[in-house]
Amino acid sequence: MSELEIDAVVFDVLGTLVDEPAGIRAGISGLAPSLDDPRVEELVALWQQHIDREQRRMLDGDRPYLPSDALDREAAQLVAGAAGVDDPAAVAELALSGRRVPPWPDTVAGLARIGERFPLLGLSNACRTALLELNAHAGLRWHQALSAEDARTYKPDPAVYQLAVTVSGRPPERLLMVAAHAWDLRAAQRLGLRTAYVARPVGDPPASSDRFDLYADNLAGLADQLDHGAGRTDGGKASAAPVD
């Protein structure tokens, strides 16, 4: 075990603390109740692929920056069209489904426990308005929530992680970035942040080449490791080992 000396914990939100696909799934089912489960899942994937593709285009400089609520409206229009729905009010309602997402069962208690020892920062690609509503709906409690909108870009752009460094007033190596997405943690590492992977059903698992500071099956496991102040830096198993 190696000593992990940190001053604050930075959490990814979508996927790590809340089940984003569940909210979108519920919104699509409400839009078109006659759709069967496989078709709903296809439309959830269509939504997510649109968001991922357009964020990447912005990162690549192929499209001017737009906040996440604008992309959600685009995704909702695309999904509604594929479902055969053209009611503007229904489409507008669907666009909000990405804000009405449930927390994972361990999220609220885990944040409370970790927050007893460390300042907690949320760091999300969700725009400021969406992040406010998402936090309220899921019952997330922060010392501060930061939106990528403030950097006018999206993760994994280093400017987003720099927001947490600037606001915390700590050097990057004194911050622990927690995410269920290996790509998110790799980007944080490049800026010098320490990293913790938490396994989620919708996350991006680590590759065998990844070397994060902590690995956990859930937030309780992460809290246990933080209580002991140590984790592995050799990619070995602390709670949940990285997988290919």
C-alpha positions in Angstrom: 0.0 0.0 0.0 1.1 3.6 -0.7 0.1 6.6 1.2 -2.5 8.7 -0.6 -2.4 12.3 0.6 -5.3 14.4 -0.7 -7.1 17.5 0.4 -10.4 17.2 -1.6 -12.3 14.7 -3.7 -13.7 15.5 -7.2 -16.5 13.4 -8.5 -17.7 12.8 -12.0 -21.5 12.8 -11.9 -23.1 11.2 -15.0 -22.7 7.5 -14.8 -20.6 7.6 -11.7 -23.1 8.9 -9.2 -26.4 8.7 -11.2 -27.8 6.2 -13.6 -28.1 8.4 -16.6 -29.5 5.8 -19.1 -32.3 5.1 -16.6 -33.5 8.7 -16.8 -33.4 8.7 -20.6 -35.1 5.3 -20.7 -37.9 6.6 -18.6 -38.3 9.7 -20.7 -38.5 7.7 -23.9 -41.0 5.3 -22.4 -43.1 8.2 -21.4 -42.9 9.7 -24.8 -44.0 6.5 -26.6 -45.5 4.0 -24.2 -46.2 1.5 -26.9 -42.5 0.9 -27.6 -41.2 -2.5 -26.5 -38.0 -2.7 -24.3 -35.6 -3.5 -27.2 -36.8 -0.5 -29.2 -36.5 1.7 -26.1 -32.9 0.5 -25.6 -32.1 1.3 -29.3 -33.4 4.8 -28.8 -31.4 5.3 -25.5 -28.3 4.3 -27.5 -29.2 6.7 -30.3 -29.5 9.5 -27.7 -26.1 8.7 -26.2 -24.4 8.3 -29.5 -25.5 11.7 -30.6 -24.3 13.4 -27.4 -20.9 11.6 -27.6 -20.4 12.4 -31.3 -21.3 16.0 -31.0 -19.2 16.6 -27.9 -16.3 15.0 -29.8 -16.9 17.3 -32.8 -16.7 20.3 -30.5 -13.5 19.0 -28.9 -12.0 18.5 -32.4 -13.0 22.0 -33.4 -15.5 20.8 -36.0 -18.4 22.5 -34.3 -18.7 25.6 -32.1 -19.3 25.0 -28.4 -22.9 24.5 -27.3 -23.9 23.7 -23.7 -25.3 20.3 -22.8 -28.9 21.4 -22.7 -28.7 22.3 -26.4 -27.3 18.9 -27.2 -30.1 17.2 -25.2 -32.7 19.1 -27.2 -31.0 17.8 -30.4 -31.0 14.3 -29.1 -34.6 14.5 -28.0 -35.6 15.7 -31.4 -33.7 12.9 -33.1 -35.2 10.2 -30.8 -38.7 11.5 -31.0 -38.4 11.5 -34.8 -37.2 7.9 -34.8 -40.2 7.0 -32.5 -42.6 8.7 -34.8 -43.5 11.5 -32.4 -43.7 15.1 -33.6 -45.5 16.9 -30.7 -43.2 19.8 -29.8 -44.3 19.8 -26.1 -43.6 16.1 -25.8 -40.1 16.6 -27.4 -39.4 19.5 -25.0 -40.4 17.3 -22.1 -38.2 14.4 -23.3 -35.2 16.8 -23.6 -35.3 17.2 -19.8 -35.1 13.5 -19.0 -31.4 13.6 -18.8 -31.8 15.7 -15.6 -34.3 13.4 -14.0 -31.9 10.5 -13.3 -31.8 8.3 -10.2 -28.7 8.0 -8.0 -27.1 4.7 -7.6 -28.2 3.0 -4.3 -24.9 3.8 -2.6 -24.4 7.4 -3.8 -26.1 9.6 -1.3 -24.8 7.7 1.8 -21.3 7.4 0.2 -21.1 11.1 -0.6 -22.2 11.9 3.0 -19.5 9.6 4.5 -16.7 10.9 2.3 -17.8 14.5 2.8 -17.3 14.1 6.5 -13.5 14.0 5.9 -13.0 15.9 2.6 -14.4 18.8 0.6 -16.5 17.4 -2.2 -16.6 18.8 -5.7 -18.8 17.6 -8.5 -17.3 18.0 -12.0 -19.7 17.4 -14.8 -20.2 17.8 -18.5 -23.8 18.9 -17.7 -24.4 22.6 -18.1 -25.0 24.7 -15.0 -28.8 24.7 -15.2 -29.0 20.9 -15.9 -26.5 20.2 -13.1 -28.6 22.2 -10.6 -31.7 20.2 -11.5 -29.9 16.9 -11.7 -28.3 17.4 -8.2 -31.7 18.3 -6.7 -33.5 15.4 -8.3 -30.9 12.8 -7.3 -30.4 14.3 -3.8 -26.7 14.9 -4.4 -25.0 17.1 -1.7 -21.8 18.9 -2.6 -19.5 21.6 -1.1 -19.4 22.8 -4.7 -20.6 21.6 -8.1 -18.7 22.6 -11.2 -19.9 22.5 -14.8 -17.8 22.1 -17.9 -19.9 25.0 -19.2 -17.6 27.3 -17.2 -14.7 26.2 -19.4 -16.9 26.2 -22.6 -15.7 22.8 -23.5 -16.2 19.1 -22.4 -14.2 16.5 -20.6 -11.7 15.1 -21.4 -10.4 18.6 -22.3 -7.9 19.5 -19.5 -9.6 22.9 -19.1 -12.5 21.2 -17.4 -10.3 19.5 -14.8 -8.4 22.7 -14.3 -11.7 24.2 -12.9 -11.4 21.9 -9.9 -7.8 22.8 -9.4 -8.5 26.5 -9.6 -11.6 26.4 -7.3 -10.0 24.2 -4.7 -6.9 26.2 -4.5 -4.9 23.0 -4.2 -2.2 21.6 -6.5 -3.5 18.8 -8.8 -1.7 16.0 -6.9 -3.7 16.9 -3.8 -7.0 16.2 -5.5 -8.6 12.8 -6.0 -10.7 12.4 -9.2 -13.4 9.7 -8.8 -15.1 8.3 -11.9 -16.6 5.2 -13.4 -15.1 6.1 -16.8 -11.4 5.2 -17.4 -11.2 7.8 -20.1 -12.2 10.4 -17.6 -9.5 9.3 -15.1 -6.8 9.2 -17.8 -7.5 12.8 -18.7 -7.4 13.8 -15.0 -4.1 12.0 -14.6 -2.6 13.9 -17.5 -3.2 17.1 -15.5 -1.6 15.6 -12.4 -4.7 14.6 -10.3 -4.8 11.4 -8.3 -7.5 8.9 -9.5 -10.0 6.4 -8.2 -12.1 4.1 -10.4 -15.5 3.1 -9.0 -17.2 0.3 -10.9 -20.7 1.0 -12.4 -22.8 -1.0 -14.8 -22.7 1.9 -17.3 -19.1 2.9 -16.9 -15.9 2.6 -19.0 -13.8 -0.1 -17.3 -10.0 0.3 -17.0 -7.7 -1.4 -19.5 -4.9 -3.6 -18.2 -2.5 -0.8 -18.9 -4.3 1.7 -16.6 -2.7 2.6 -13.3 -5.1 4.4 -11.0 -4.5 5.1 -7.4 -7.6 3.4 -6.1 -10.1 0.8 -7.4 -13.5 0.2 -5.7 -16.7 -1.7 -6.2 -18.8 1.1 -4.8 -18.6 4.3 -2.8 -18.6 2.4 0.5 -15.5 0.6 -0.6 -13.9 3.8 -1.7 -14.7 5.4 1.7 -13.1 2.5 3.5 -9.9 2.9 1.5 -9.9 6.7 2.1 -10.4 6.0 5.8 -7.3 3.9 5.8 -5.5 6.6 3.8 -3.9 4.2 1.3 -4.3 2.5 -2.1 -2.3 0.6 -4.6 -0.4 2.5 -7.3 0.8 -0.7 -9.1 -2.6 -1.4 -10.7 -3.2 -4.2 -8.2 -6.5 -5.0 -6.5 -7.6 -2.6 -3.8 -11.3 -3.5 -4.1 -12.1 -4.1 -7.7 -9.2 -4.9 -10.0 -8.9 -3.2 -13.4 -10.2 -5.3 -16.3 -9.4 -5.3 -19.9 
